[in-house]
């Protein structure tokens, strides 16, 4: 592997890492607002009705991590330019600029690459 290819791989990995850190920060911020709900109010709901999380809903949107991992795999397979064109085709400069509602469409298009 050439030094240029290795350097490009490092840049790609750093970009993916930056996106993952951004996603983590967003998740942590949303958890902070969720934790503002008093614990006493959450416990009765858990005791009255068991959770039904064994099967995720079929209409559930893919997460940013799902999309990012698919696009990262494509990038590592040498399709960095196609991935970038795919993102810009959705009117964004970076993956995190794409609305979550379009993630399913993005994954469909990514599957065609």
C-alpha angles and dihedrals in degrees: 000000000000123000090243091055091048091049090049090050090052091051091049091048091049091051090050090048091050090052091049091050090050090052091048092052091050091050092048091049092051090048090054091056090045091051090058087078109097114255092228091065093052097050099062091054091053092049097046100047127027117230118256100204097128092101121036115221114267093229092055113132118239115255126244088252091055091052093042093052092050092049092044090054090051091048091052089052089062098264097116093128093050091049091051090048090049092054093047089046087065089055097257137116093210137017095254089060091065114095115246090239089068096051093095091053090046092053091049091053091045089053089059093059 
